[in-house]
């Protein structure tokens, strides 16, 4: 077994978990498998993550950081209008959900995570804040938090159903972009010309 420095081993366990969830999905994230792939005893992760939930949360935090970085890049400095920025944010969200399926599943399984510890909420909530802000700019008369929640749920549903093949089968669409635009229209109304 490996003799890594404590900080290095903690990082290694998270790295292995990220790789595992990316390649094999959230169901593969057992302490034993992470320890085995990290080259340490099956008890070693407990020194840095007293519970399995804490290790899963640290792995999910990496996913939120990645998604938030992608979203920040897509939304940019605000040169475009709020509707265009909201569309870019939604596109990034769906792309992440469909290309990083294992991580995406883990990130939104709050029943599996310790979201109030390890800074997970501080990593995940700001992106929802950006969504609320943009929805409020597009629809100032609406309760932006509720409308943003409904839009997010719709996007999440599109991601799940597209990933399972259900929407492609029922709609005959070649990609989920038309569904994204329909969801934005349904929640935000028509684009101003």
Residue pairs with C-beta under 8 A, 6 or more apart in sequence:
1 39
1 40
1 41
1 44
2 9
2 38
2 39
2 40
4 12
4 40
6 47
6 48
9 38
9 40
9 44
9 48
10 48
10 49
12 38
13 34
13 35
13 38
13 40
13 44
13 45
13 48
13 49
13 55
13 58
14 55
14 58
14 59
14 62
16 34
16 37
16 38
17 29
17 34
17 55
17 56
17 58
17 59
18 59
18 62
18 63
18 103
19 37
20 28
20 29
20 33
20 34
20 37
21 28
21 29
21 59
21 63
21 102
21 103
21 106
22 100
22 102
22 103
23 102
24 102
25 101
25 102
25 105
26 102
26 105
26 106
26 109
26 112
28 102
29 55
29 56
29 59
29 106
30 52
31 42
31 45
31 46
31 52
31 55
32 42
34 45
34 55
35 41
35 42
35 43
35 44
35 45
36 42
38 44
38 45
45 55
48 55
49 55
49 58
51 114
53 112
53 113
53 114
54 114
54 117
54 118
56 106
56 112
56 113
56 114
57 113
57 114
57 115
57 117
57 118
57 120
58 118
59 103
59 106
60 103
60 106
60 107
60 113
60 120
61 118
61 119
61 120
61 123
62 103
63 100
63 103
63 104
63 106
63 107
64 107
64 120
64 123
64 124
64 127
65 123
66 96
66 100
66 103
67 92
67 93
67 96
67 107
67 127
68 123
68 126
68 127
70 92
70 95
70 96
71 89
71 92
71 93
71 127
71 130
74 85
74 88
74 89
74 91
74 92
75 85
75 88
75 89
75 130
75 134
76 85
76 88
78 85
80 88
82 134
82 137
82 138
83 138
83 184
83 188
83 191
83 192
85 134
86 131
86 134
86 135
86 138
86 184
86 188
87 180
87 181
87 184
89 130
89 131
89 134
90 151
90 155
90 180
90 183
90 184
91 177
91 180
93 155
93 159
94 155
94 158
94 159
94 162
94 176
94 180
96 104
97 104
97 155
97 156
97 159
97 160
97 163
98 159
98 162
98 163
98 176
101 163
104 159
106 112
106 113
107 124
108 156
113 120
114 120
115 121
115 124
128 148
128 152
131 148
131 151
131 152
132 144
132 145
132 148
133 144
135 142
135 144
135 147
135 148
135 151
135 187
135 188
136 142
136 144
138 188
139 147
139 188
139 189
147 187
150 187
151 183
151 184
151 187
151 188
154 183
154 186
154 187
155 180
155 183
158 167
158 176
158 179
158 180
158 183
159 176
161 167
162 168
162 176
162 179
167 173
167 176
167 179
168 174
171 178
171 179
173 179
